[in-house]
Amino acid sequence: MSTTRPSAPTARLPRFLLLLAVFLCAACGLVYELALTALGSYLIGNSVLQTSVVLSVMVFAMGVGSLAAKPLRHRAVGAFALVEGTLALVGGLSVLALYAAFAWLQIYTPAMVVIAFVVGVLIGAEIPLLMTLLQRIRRQEAGGAVADMFAVDYIGALVGGLCFPFLLLPTFGQLRGALVVGAVNAVAGVIVVLWIFRRQTRRVVRTALLVGVAGVLAVLGGAYALADQIEVNARQQLYRDPILHAETTPYQEIVVTRSPAFTGEPDLRLFLNGDLQFSSVDEYRYHEALVHPALTAEHDSVLVLGGGDGLALREILRYDDVTEVTLVDLDPAMTELASSLPPLRELNGEALDDPRVTVVNRDAFNWLRDAGQRYDAVVIDFPDPDTAALAKLYSVEFYHLLGRVLAPEARVVVQGGSPFFAPKSYWSIATTLREAGYATAPYQIDVPSFGNWGFLLATRGGGEPPALRLPEDAPPLRFLDDAVLEAAAVFPVDRRPQNVRASTLMDPAILEYARHEWQAY
């Protein structure tokens, strides 16, 4: 069989097509890495750990793959086509397989390590084989060939990295996005290479590889067609009640469940990344305790940070003398859902449609940097700080920024998690507020769906702690009164203030505390 290399002019098109395959394969490889880290962050949390494990395992496996590919270089065309077909299948199905492992088998982390290793080995095998193929087209000095190969590879990785959050996730979602990338990988890595080297490959080999890639595309296509049903069935395994609404946004996974109303009212529940945010059976306890103690002084203008479900807004808008409320929530999908899903609209009293409310969909930390208005009261209702992105919203720096928008006598209330289940996290928030110059009044209540839950009422200035009481013009409440508030300020001996660190951007102590404490539950 002839292996004569084309002349330089003749080699330009094959060389371009091969480098195009390098570009597409690099883009696909990086998407697989990002898909694994993103899925782990959604399902498990702890994005730093997930990213570290996936990247370290994959980089190590890439080295293994490079060494494993050395004996295959004398059959580089067939070996590369086989590697790419396998990578397209494994990478394309990786998100689907891991979601199933999490929902049905409860073995997510071991499965993630295995898949990351296999994908890494296959990605690592690409470069030695591609280098061999590139040299077959036109002999080139080794340094120049490596420079060309890696330049195209890195550009492809850049494009893949940008396409993942801006194109694939919004258009296809995680499951289908990975399947689409797998199909692109199969076409780029198998068909293009087989066409370039068709004269150097026996017909039986070409036929076998083409049948193989057709099979890969058929499997990926079938999984694509069934992706919605698979996702619905897998997701339902994770929740007690039937799922009413589910979507994955660039920021989080939003799930709303509702129990059948066999007796009494149905239980509507909101989950973000699998964590319960409220139950309609007892959410009034949480939101009454969160909002009303902060409105004891002036409350003409109120700022709400987080709370995109609109339930804190509902309590604030019960005061007729509140003239304006600004709600800052990162995820537009959350505030859109709160204003469009009928059961949630009913629960929040259509609060987001109130003309006094202005909704801002921005990161609260960055929004505070630009904010110029001052507010009489601030209600902070962020999810628990179990990721680096959330930990910055519980930092000394964040509370310093918050001080810029506070009126002289403004009150701030912060949801602080559970003093029982996560005492170090709770008291770290108190320490952080004091470090930022606030006087604090901690208090706790029982919310049956959550258990024991704590809040911190704060005023700027570091003097006497703010008085824990209800406003004189408070509307009728179902749970809270002054006697309950007085009792809420008393903590049992084993849950009183602890000697814990303040949390900062450079030392996010609360992230460390939250991970260790909630891991036990």
Stockholm file with secondary structure:
# STOCKHOLM 1.0

chainA/1-521         MSTTRPSAPTARLPRFLLLLAVFLCAACGLVYELALTALGSYLIGNSVLQTSVVLSVMVFAMGVGSLAAKPLRHRAVGAFALVEGTLALVGGLSVLALYAAFAWLQIYTPAMVVIAFVVGVLIGAEIPLLMTLLQRIRRQEAGGAVADMFAVDYIGALVGGLCFPFLLLPTFGQLRGALVVGAVNAVAGVIVVLWIFRRQTRRVVRTALLVGVAGVLAVLGGAYALADQIEVNARQQLYRDPILHAETTPYQEIVVTRSPAFTGEPDLRLFLNGDLQFSSVDEYRYHEALVHPALTAEHDSVLVLGGGDGLALREILRYDDVTEVTLVDLDPAMTELASSLPPLRELNGEALDDPRVTVVNRDAFNWLRDAGQRYDAVVIDFPDPDTAALAKLYSVEFYHLLGRVLAPEARVVVQGGSPFFAPKSYWSIATTLREAGYATAPYQIDVPSFGNWGFLLATRGGGEPPALRLPEDAPPLRFLDDAVLEAAAVFPVDRRPQNVRASTLMDPAILEYARHEWQAY
#=GR chainA/1-521 SS CCCCCCCHHHHHHHHHHHHHHHHHHHHHHHHHHHHHHHHHHHHTCCHHHHHHHHHHHHHHHHHHHHHHHGGGGGGHHHHHHHHHHHHHHHHHHHHHHHHHIIIIICCHHHHHHHHHHHHHHHHHHHHHHHHHHHHHHSCCCHHHHHHHHHHHHHHHHHHHHHHIIIIIHHHHHHHHHHHHHHHHHHIIIIIHHHHHTGGGSCHHHHHHHHHHHHHHHHHHHHHHHHHHHHHHHHHHTTCSSCEEEEEECSSCEEEEEECCCSSSSCCEEEEETTEEEEETTTHHHHHHHHHGGGGSSCCSEEEEEECTTSHHHHHHTTCTTCCEEEEECSCHHHHHHHTTSHHHHHHTTTGGGSTTEEEECSCHHHHHHHCCCCEEEEEEECCCSCSHHHHGGGSHHHHHHHHTTEEEEEEEEEEEECTTTCHHHHHHHHHHHHHTTEEEEEEEEEETTTEEEEEEEEEETSSSCCCCCCCTTCCCCSSCCHHHHHHHTCCCGGGSCCCCCCCCSSSCHHHHHHHHHHHTC
#=GC SS_cons         CCCCCCCHHHHHHHHHHHHHHHHHHHHHHHHHHHHHHHHHHHHTCCHHHHHHHHHHHHHHHHHHHHHHHGGGGGGHHHHHHHHHHHHHHHHHHHHHHHHHIIIIICCHHHHHHHHHHHHHHHHHHHHHHHHHHHHHHSCCCHHHHHHHHHHHHHHHHHHHHHHIIIIIHHHHHHHHHHHHHHHHHHIIIIIHHHHHTGGGSCHHHHHHHHHHHHHHHHHHHHHHHHHHHHHHHHHHTTCSSCEEEEEECSSCEEEEEECCCSSSSCCEEEEETTEEEEETTTHHHHHHHHHGGGGSSCCSEEEEEECTTSHHHHHHTTCTTCCEEEEECSCHHHHHHHTTSHHHHHHTTTGGGSTTEEEECSCHHHHHHHCCCCEEEEEEECCCSCSHHHHGGGSHHHHHHHHTTEEEEEEEEEEEECTTTCHHHHHHHHHHHHHTTEEEEEEEEEETTTEEEEEEEEEETSSSCCCCCCCTTCCCCSSCCHHHHHHHTCCCGGGSCCCCCCCCSSSCHHHHHHHHHHHTC
//
